[in-house]
Amino acid sequence: MFNGFKIIDADSHAMEPNDLWDKYLDRKYRPWAPGGPRSVRPLHVDLSKEGYSRRPADGKPAPPYIQDGKGGLQTYAQAYREYIAQGFTAKAYRLYLQATGIDRVVIYPTVALGMTARQGFGGHQIMGPDVAAALCRAYNSWLHDFCSEGDGVVLGAGGVDLRDADAAAHEARRCVIELGLKALFVLPQPALGIPLHDPYYDTLWGTVQELGVPLGIHGLQGSSTIGREYWGNWRMGTAATDFPMEEMLACLSFTAGGILERFPKLKVVFLESSAGWAPSWLWWCDDKWKQFAGGRADTKEMPSFYFKRQCYISGEPDEPGYGYCAQFGLEDNVMTATDFPHPEDVHFPHVLQDFFEVQPKLLTKEQMRKLLWDNPARLYAIS
């Protein structure tokens, strides 16, 4: 609890250990693992040496940028040294919650987030559905063991891949029924180039609805093809557009594309793309829907109807987007997240400082209570 509010961090990240793939992945798929020998995905985080790497492409160490509380700055390794020393174990996450006043945290991957991405910083990733499914199984099994040491406050979201909808549905069942994970996630990019609203995926969406857990839509910087030809190698361009624009397209598929109409109990949450785009994007899509009304629209209701009924969105603690969401009638659909242990907040470990400086000017106490606890608790079935 912090400032009198119970708090759920709706989206933070695991820091997978180097031996995850050796311990959990079928050996015949080992060459495709992130950082593995002959891997087509060279990205690798070596926790045993330095924790989460903040080195840019030129290989130079990242400069100090996190405030030390004394007027100076410190590096990631200095600010997060306690958690690095712990190896980012579940115990380290419990210490983080104690230090920040957060009551629960939901964990998504770091390196494994891009384990089945179509494209990454290392180039186009080519793998078959069986390889992608095996990588997901390995990560999900490790995540179950990791969360089992979290004393019920560190909760996991399992990953499924979109190359084979039937295999994804099977793994979704295992994640929830056998492993007890609280959510599932997919990348917003359709791995086969099939739009998300195509009936090809209906077996997966139906299974997730039946399981009663939310489906997270989580982007991955560097994996999106949106704007790639325009930006080239300009990292600022891809960093600014990958998350929100890819998730905006996914949002359109789920709402106007008919997924949520076909599956009225399916819950979807858009993560790490800011919350502020939802009101303007939904207004714009509603306007386009009206132009197609009278037999040409794919759904009976406007996109915003389905979003308000079935979708959630997570934002940054200090963004003004929560106020826009409340004005648009989305106060029951928003949450906040700290993205720990990714180095997003220059005030770390005072990750809620900006929230309580900014949001009381935009939201009522009841709206803040919904955002911090009620909405994510309802979404993730947390009591």
N, C-alpha and C positions, 0 to 999 in steps of 0.2 A: 504494500500500500504506500502511496506517495501523495502528500498534500490532501489526505482524506479520501482519495480515490483508489479503488481496486483497479488493477491495470493488467491487461493482456497484451503482450507484444505479438502482433498478428503475423509477423514475418521477420524472422532472423535466420541465421544460417549455420549449418554444421561446418566444421573444418576437418574434412575427412583425413584420417591417418594414412601414411604411405603404404601400409600393409593391407589396406581394405581389400584390394583386388586380389592379392595373393591368398588371403584367407577366405574370401567369400565368392570369388568368381571361378566358374568352371575353367579349367586350365586351357581348354582348346580355344577359349575366347580371350585369353590374357593379352595377346598382341593388340587388341582393340581398346584396351582399358586406358583411361587417361593417364599419361605418363609411363605407360608400359613399354617393354622392349618391342621395337618395330611398330610402335603405336602410330596410328594415323592422327592421333591427337597429342601433340607434344606438350600441351599445357600441363604443368606439374607444380604442386605446392609442397615444398619440403618442410613440414612442420618441425622435424627434428633439428633443423638448423636455425631457422629464423621466423617461423610462423608465417603469417599471411604476407606475401610479397607485394610491395608497393613500388617495385622497380619499373620505370618506364621502358619503352622499347630500346632506348640507347644503352640500357644496362646500368645507368648511374643510380645510386641510392636516392630514394625519394627524400625531399627536404623536410625539415620539421614543419608541422602545420597544425598540431593539436595543442590547444592552450594548456599550460601546466598549472593554472590557477594563481600564478605568482607574476604574471605579466610576460612570461616567456613562452616559447614553443618547444614541443618535443616531437620526436618521430613516432611512427606507429609502434615500433619495437619497444620504445620507452613507455608509451602510454598503456600498452597492452601486455607489458612484460609478465604480470602475474598470471594471465591466462595462457600466454605462450609457454611459460614455465610448466604449467599444468598439462600442456599438450592439448588444450581445448577439449578436455574430457567433459563428461556430463557434470562432474564436480565443479569444473571451471564455470559452467553455465549457471549452476546453482549459486556460486559465489557472485556472479554478475547480477543475478536477480536480487540477491541480498543487498548488494552495493547500490543498486539503482532504485529499489522499491517496487520493482515489477513483480507481479504475482505468478504469472504463467508466461511461457514463451513457446511459440510454434516454430519448428525448425524445418527449413528447406535446405537444399544442398549448396555447396560452393563449386568445387571442381566437378562434382557429379551433375550439377545443373546442366552442363553442356555435354554430358557423356554421349547423347544421341543427337546433338544439334546437326542440322544440315550443313552449316557453314560456321567456321570459327576463324580466329586470328591466324591459324596455321593453314587455312585454305579449306577447300570443300571436303567434307567428311563423308566418306562412302562406306556404308555398312548395310547388311541385310537385316530384315526384321528379326531373325533369330539372334543375331549379335546384339541388337538394341534391347531385345527382351532380356537377354542374359545379363547385360549391364544393369538394367533396372532391378532385376531380381537380386543381384549381389548388393547393390546399394541399399535396397529396402531391408534386406536381412541384417545388414550392418546397422542400419538406423534403428531397427527394433531393439537390438542389443544395446545400442547407445542410450536410447530413451529409457530402457529398463533400469538404468542407473541414475535416472533423473528425479527420483522421489515423487513422481507424479506431476511435476511442475514443468518438465521439459518434454514437449509433445512433438511427434513427428508427422511429416507429410510425405507419403510415398510417391515415387515417380512411375509413370507409365509412358510408353512410347506410342506414337500415332502411326507407325508404319503398318502395323497389323492390329486392327481394332479388336478382333477376337482375342488375340494374345493379351492385349492391354486389359480387356475386360476380365480375363482369367487372373492376371496379376493384381488387378484392383481388388478382386475378392480375397486373394491371399493377404494383401496388405491390411485389409480391414478385419477380416474374420480370423485369420491365423496370427497376424502380427500386431493387431490392435492399434494401428496407426490412425490418427485423427482426421486426416485429409489425404487427398491425392492431388497431384499436379501434372500439368503438361506444359511444354513450351508452346507459345502461341503460333509458331510456324508449322504449317502442315507439311510433314516430312516427305510425303509423296506428291506434294503439289495439289492435293485435293482439298478444296475449301472446307473449313470446319463444319459448315452447315450441310454438307453433303450427307445423304443417308448412309454412306459407307461407315461413318463413325457411330451410328445410332446404337449398335450393340454395346459400345462403351458408355455412351451417355445414359442409356437405360440401366446399365449395371450400377453406375455411380449413383443414380437416383435411387435405385433399390437399396443400396448399401446405406444411404442416408448421411453420407459424409460430403463435405464441400469439395468442389473441383477448383484448385488454384490454377490461375493462368499467370505464369511467371516468365518474364523475358530474360534474355541473356545478352549482355553487351557484346557486340562483335559477331553475333550469330545471325542477325537479321539481314535480309537482302533489301530491305526498304532503304532507298536512297543510296545504296552502295555504289551504283554507277555514277551518281551525282557527286558523292563525297570523295570517292577514291580512297586514299589512305588517311584522310583527315579524321583523326580520332575524336575531336570535339564534335564533329557532325554526327558521327555514329553514336557517340555517348548521349547526345541530346535527343536523338530520335528513336533509337532501337526499342527502348522499353515502352514509351507511351504510344507511339504510332502503331507498333505491332499489336499491342493490346487493344487499341481502338478498333483495329480491323477485326480482331477476335470478338470484341464486344458486339460489333455489327452482325457478325455471323450468328452469335448466340441469341440476339434479340430480334433483329429484322429477318434473319435467315431461317427462323422457325424452330431452332433447337429447343428453346425454353417453352414454346407453345406445345411442342410434341411431348416434352418432359416437364410438366408443370411443378414437379417437386424437386427438380434438380437445382442445387445451390452452386453458384459460381462466384469466385472472388478474384478480382484483378489486383495484382501485387507489384509493388516497387515501381509504379509508373506515375506516381502522384495521384491525388484524388481530384484535382482541379479540372481535369479535362472532361470528367463525366457530365456535368451540367451542360456545357456548351456543345459537346459532341452529341449528347442525347437530344438536345433541342434541334440541332442541325439534322440529325437522322429522322426525328419526328417530322420535320418540315418536308424532307424528301419522301417519307412514307405517305404524307397527305397528298403529295403530287401523284402517287401511284395508287391511291385509294380508288375504289370503284371497280375492283376486279383485278388490278395489276399488282397489288401488294401481296407479299408472300405470307403475311400474318394477319390475323383478325384485329390485333391491337397495335398501337404505336410502339416503337422500341422502348421508350421510357417506361411504359406499363410493365414490360417483362423485367426490365432492370430493377425497378422499385420492388417488384414482387419476389425476385429470385436472386439478385446480384448484390455483391458487396465490393467495396474498393478500399484499399489501404493507402494512406498517404504518409508524408514526412511529418514529424512532430511540429515543425515551425511553418508549414505552408499555409497560405491563406485559403487554399481550396476547400477546406472544411466549411468555411462560411458560405461559399458559393453553393456547396452541396446542400447545406441546410436551407438556403433560400429556394432551392429547386425541389425541396421535399425529399431529400435523401438522408436526413439525419438518422434514419434507422438502417442505413446501408454503408456507413463509413466506419473505418477503424484506423489505428495508427500502428507504426512499427519502427523499430530502431535499427534494423539491419545488422545487428551484432553478429559476428565480430568484424564485419566489413567496415572500414574506416570512414563513415559518413559524417560523423558529428565532431566538430572541432572542439566541443566542450566535454568530450568524453572524459570521465565516466558519468558526467552530469547530463545524461541523454534526454531527460525530461525537462530540463531547464527552459529550453526554447518553447516547448509546448505551453507551459504555464505562464510564460511571458507574453505569448502571442494570442493563444486561443481564448482566454477569458474576455478579450476585447471583441471577439467575433461570435462566441457561442455562449449560451446559458449554461449553468451548472448541470442541468438535466441533460442537455445535449452533449456536454463533455463526458458525463457519466455513461451515456449510451456509447459514445465513441471509444472510450477507454476500456469498458468492461461489457456492458449489456450486449452490444452488437457482436463482438467477437465470441463472447460466451455462447450466444445463441447459434452462431455459425458453426463453431467447432464443438458444440455440445459439451461445454465446460461448466461444471457446477462449483 
